[in-house]
Amino acid sequence: MLEASLRWVSVRVSPGVDVGSRDACLAALFAVGAQGVHEDGASLVTHFPPSTDLEAVHIALTEADEGVTIETAPVPDIDWSEAWKSRINAHDLGSLTVTPPWLAEGRDPARTIVIEPGMAFGTGEHATTRGVVRLLPTVMRDGDIVADLGAGSAVLAIAAAKLGASRVYAVELDGEAIPDAEQNVLRNGVADRVHVFEADAGALLPLLAPVRVVLANIISSVLVELLPIIAESLTDDGGAILSGILQEEREEMLGVLAATGWRVLDEDAEDIWWSVSIARV
């Protein structure tokens, strides 16, 4: 007699050879409460929560298919509060590395950006963030004044400071992201250069001008709206890095840039995303 388990249980079902056996077993699994079924070769695999009546699962499957083979095994206990960390990686991006705190040991602090994953966007796990960091050396100079629009976790603002900016304005509209950004700025030892503002980027940028570099990792439609404000806010020798643009939008964005008086300095592409560094013609 199969008893209810006190742990999650993996159930592997190998249907018989009769026509319709697979579909019958699949229907039986869903009927007894399976929330999802994974196909592993000829087998069907699912998981049931603790206290599931495994005998009822067995009866349902054998009634659906007399030739079925059923294997069960307890799922190992996992500390999910720690297990999620295995999905966050350190990213070497040219002259800088973006890493979570638990992978930062032994790295050069001057070239390492330590970001505590939280609610704010920007842990280095997204290709748009990585694209901007890789492009930063194409526009940055020592002593630059930089504005990071849609700053999120402030990872890009911190990157600019690490690359020699004398002052960086990290502008973020989402108030919930501000505490994370401020903590990341302190953690990376750049609070003397990076200043976090909760504000609308389009409204605040003219008040911060002139700046030599603008960073904007935002959706393409917003980038297009901001281009005139960015142009007016840059120094004569300034430049910008735009990201958050799909590769399928590249040609359209290049047309917009050319029509509004910008030239391309460099490009970066990863996965479905495209980033570009630009300067005024």
Secondary structure by P-SEA (a helix, b strand, c coil): cccccccbbbbbbbbccccaaaaaaaaaaaaaccccccccccbbbbccccccaaaaaaaaaaaacccbbbbbbbcccccccccccccbbbbbcccbbbbccccccccccccbbbbcccccccccccaaaaaaaaacccccccbbbbbbcccccaaaaaaaaaacccbbbbccccccaaaaaaaaaaaacccccbbbbbccccccccccccccbbbbbccaaaaaaaaaaaaaacccccccccccccccaaaaaaaaaaaaccccccccccccbbbbccccc
